[in-house]
Amino acid sequence: MRPVVYEYTVAVIMLCDITRVQQISKGLTMSVGSSGRIVIEIEPELKQELHSALKKDGTNLKSWFLENVDHFLSAKRESIQSSEMEVDHEV
C-alpha cells in the first residue's frame, strides 16, 4: 500500500512560519546532529490538525513521517540511478 504522501506534506509546508522556512532554505538554522531526533517548529493549530487527521487515518506522526521518508528517498535513489544510466549511455 502506497502511503498518503502529499496531502499532509503540502499542508505542513504551506502553513509553516514562512520566515523560518526561508531561514532553513538558506541554511541559517536547523543544525544536523548525530542523534535520531528531528525537530521542526510549526504553528500549534497546524500540529493539532495534523495529529487529528493522522489519527483518523489510523496512523501517527512518526509512522507517517517514516513512510514518507522511505517514499521520498526511494524516488531520489531511482532518479539518481536513472541519471547515471543516461550518462553511461551518452559516453
URRA-V157771 format. One record per residue. N is the residue number from 1. RES is the residue in three letters. OMEGA is omega as a letter, one per 30 degrees, with the letter a starting at -180 (* if undefined). BURIAL is 1 if it has 16 or more other C-alpha atoms within 10 Angstrom, else 0. D_CENTER is the distance of its C-alpha to the mean C-alpha in Angstrom with 1 decimal. Layout:
[[N;RES;OMEGA;BURIAL;D_CENTER] [N;RES;OMEGA;BURIAL;D_CENTER]]
This chain:
[[1;MET;l;0;18.5] [2;ARG;a;0;15.3] [3;PRO;l;0;12.6] [4;VAL;a;0;12.0] [5;VAL;a;0;8.7] [6;TYR;a;0;9.1] [7;GLU;a;0;11.6] [8;TYR;a;0;9.7] [9;THR;a;0;6.5] [10;VAL;a;0;9.4] [11;ALA;a;0;11.4] [12;VAL;a;1;9.2] [13;ILE;a;0;9.0] [14;MET;a;0;12.6] [15;LEU;l;0;14.0] [16;CYS;l;1;12.9] [17;ASP;a;0;15.9] [18;ILE;l;0;16.3] [19;THR;l;0;18.3] [20;ARG;l;1;15.7] [21;VAL;l;1;13.1] [22;GLN;l;0;16.0] [23;GLN;a;0;16.9] [24;ILE;a;0;13.6] [25;SER;l;0;13.7] [26;LYS;l;0;17.3] [27;GLY;a;0;16.7] [28;LEU;l;0;18.8] [29;THR;l;0;16.9] [30;MET;l;0;14.3] [31;SER;a;0;16.4] [32;VAL;a;0;15.2] [33;GLY;a;0;17.5] [34;SER;l;0;18.6] [35;SER;l;0;17.9] [36;GLY;a;0;15.3] [37;ARG;l;0;14.0] [38;ILE;a;0;10.9] [39;VAL;l;0;12.1] [40;ILE;l;0;10.9] [41;GLU;l;0;13.5] [42;ILE;l;0;13.5] [43;GLU;a;0;16.6] [44;PRO;l;0;18.3] [45;GLU;l;0;19.0] [46;LEU;l;0;15.4] [47;LYS;a;0;14.6] [48;GLN;l;0;17.7] [49;GLU;l;0;17.0] [50;LEU;l;1;13.6] [51;HIS;l;0;15.4] [52;SER;a;0;18.3] [53;ALA;l;0;16.6] [54;LEU;l;1;14.9] [55;LYS;l;0;18.4] [56;LYS;l;0;20.1] [57;ASP;l;0;18.0] [58;GLY;l;0;19.2] [59;THR;l;0;16.1] [60;ASN;a;0;14.6] [61;LEU;a;0;11.4] [62;LYS;l;0;11.5] [63;SER;l;0;12.3] [64;TRP;a;1;9.8] [65;PHE;a;0;6.9] [66;LEU;l;0;8.9] [67;GLU;a;0;9.7] [68;ASN;l;1;6.4] [69;VAL;l;0;6.1] [70;ASP;l;0;9.7] [71;HIS;a;1;9.6] [72;PHE;a;0;7.5] [73;LEU;l;0;9.8] [74;SER;l;0;12.7] [75;ALA;l;0;12.6] [76;LYS;l;0;12.5] [77;ARG;l;0;15.4] [78;GLU;l;0;17.2] [79;SER;l;0;17.1] [80;ILE;l;0;18.4] [81;GLN;l;0;21.1] [82;SER;l;0;22.1] [83;SER;l;0;22.5] [84;GLU;l;0;24.5] [85;MET;l;0;26.7] [86;GLU;l;0;27.4] [87;VAL;l;0;28.6] [88;ASP;a;0;30.7] [89;HIS;a;0;32.4] [90;GLU;a;0;33.2] [91;VAL;*;0;35.0]]
